[in-house]
């Protein structure tokens, strides 16, 4: 594992992206009350993880791309898509 991945691991666990019980707790329901509809989609978790990494590297896109293991251009496209989706949600 790369050094950056080791440094990020505790942050990811705290964010509830690794331990499913953490995800369930973040929903605010007991384990026996959770339905499949309550669980976040892979896209939602991926978006939150990209945001987490961007915050962790203080907006440095080149470093974020290295941490995420993707090409910098791929990260730019993903961030643009995330911005477009957020704008679409805000529009009436």
N, C-alpha and C positions, 0 to 999 in steps of 0.2 A: 504494500500500500504506500502511496506517496505521502510525504510528510504533511502536505496541506490537508489530505484526507484524515490523517490522525488528529490534527489540530481541530478539525471541524466536527469530528465524531461526537463529542459531548454536547455541542450546540444542537446537532441534529436530534439527538436523543431527547434533549430538553424541549425541542420544538414539537415532539410527538410524531416525528416522521419515521421512527424505527419501531417503537414499541406500540403495538395496537391498543394496549390498555390505556396508554397516554392519549391516543386519538379518541377513544371512547370517553375518557374523562373530560376531554376538551369539548365534547358535545353537550355535556351537562346532564347526562342520564346514567342510570345504573346499567351494568352490563346486560342484565336480563330485560331491560327496556329498549335497547338499541335494535333498530331494524336495518336492513340493508340500505334503505333510503337515507338513513342518517349518516352513513359512512361517506367520507369524501371520495371523489373519483380520483383516478390516477392523474388526470389532468390538473385537478385542484391541488393535489399534493405536489406535483411537479412544479406548478406555478409558485406555490409557497416556498418550495425549496430554492428555486431560482432567486426569489426575493430575499430569502434568508442569506444565501451566499453573497448576493450583491451588497447587502448590509454588512456582512462579515468582512468583505474586502473593501468596504467604504466606497463602492461605486466603480472600482477599477475593473473594467470589462475584460481586459486581457487576463488579469489574474483570475477573475470569476470563471472565465472559459476554461482555464487550466484546472481549476478546482473541480468544475463540473465534468471535465473530460470531453469537452466538445470544442469544435472550431469556433474562433471568435466571431466569424460571420454568422454561424448558426445561432450564437447567443444574441447577436444584433437582431436577427430575424425573429427569434423567440420573444425578445423584449418588445419589439415593434408590434408583434401580434398581441401580446399581453396588454399593451397600451391601447390598441384598437378595441380589444374586447372590453376593457374598462370604460372607454369612452362610449361604446355602444350601450353598456349597462346604465350609464348616467343619463343618456339621451332619452327623452320621453317617448 
